[in-house]
């Protein structure tokens, strides 16, 4: 264990199960994901045990996506209408300058 002055100010930042799952979705996906997909990655064991996700679980997933740098860009269609999230670094990359002639 580190001495108190050597300890980082937020040692657990970015190390939670949902935060890790949100970062993995950034690499796996094409830059966008939904709340339902992120919840299935973050709560895989709970779903495997056939236990239902609670509204609190989805709230935690939304918080983890925001912390991973995702921004809500819209809603999907269908029943339940999950939020569609895009990761900020995928929204505008320097190579995507379409104003060139």
N, C-alpha and C positions, 0 to 999 in steps of 0.2 A: 504494500500500500504506500502511495506517495505521501510525502509530508504535505501539510496544508498549503504552503506557499507554492508548491510545484503542481498542485492539482489544477486542471483546467477549469475555467469558470462554469462551463456547462458540460460535464463529462458524459451525460447520457444523450446529448443532442444528436439526433439522426441515427440512433442505435436501436430504436424500438421495432417490434415485429411489423407494424403497419408502415412505418417510415421506410424500412428496408424493402418491403413489398412495393411501395409506391415508386421508389427509385428503380427497382427492377422492371416495372411496367414501362418506365421511360425508355429503357434500352430495348425491351422486347417488342413493344408496340411501335406503331408508325408515328408516334408523337401525340396520339390522342388515346384516351381510354374513357370508360364510364365508371360511375360509382359502383355499379354492380360487379364489374370485372375486377376492380381493385379490391372489393370486399371478398370476392371468391379467392383471390390470391392471399389476402391477409388473414382470412379466417378459414383456411383450407381444412384444418383439423376439425373445427367445429362443424363445418358442412359435411365432412366425411362421417362424422358421428351422427348425422341426420338431425342435428339440432338447428332450430331456426335462428336466423339473425334478428336481433332486436333493433329498434330505431337508434339506440345508443351505439350499437356497432357501426351503423352507417354514418353516424355523426363523427365517430373516431376516424373512420376512413376519409371523410371529407377534410377533417383537420390535418391528417397525415399528407393528403394530396396537396393541400395548400403549403405545408411546410416543405414539401419536395419541390415546390416551384411550379405547380400546375395552377391554371386559371380556368374557371368555368366559361365555356364558350357557347353553350346551348343545352337543349334538352332533346333526348331521343324520343321517338314515337312509341306508341304501344302502351300497354298497361304498366303502370308504375312510373313511367317516364324518367329513367335515370339521367342524371346530369352528365354531359359530355365535358371532359377536361382535356386541355391541351397544355403541354409543358412549355414554359416561356422560351426556352432556348430553341424550340422547334417552331415557334410562331414567326420569328423573323431571323433568318440566318443571313450572314453577309453575302453569300453566293446567290441568293434569290432576289437579285435586283432586276425587276421586270420592266423598269423604265428605260432600259437600253434600247436603242433603235437598231 
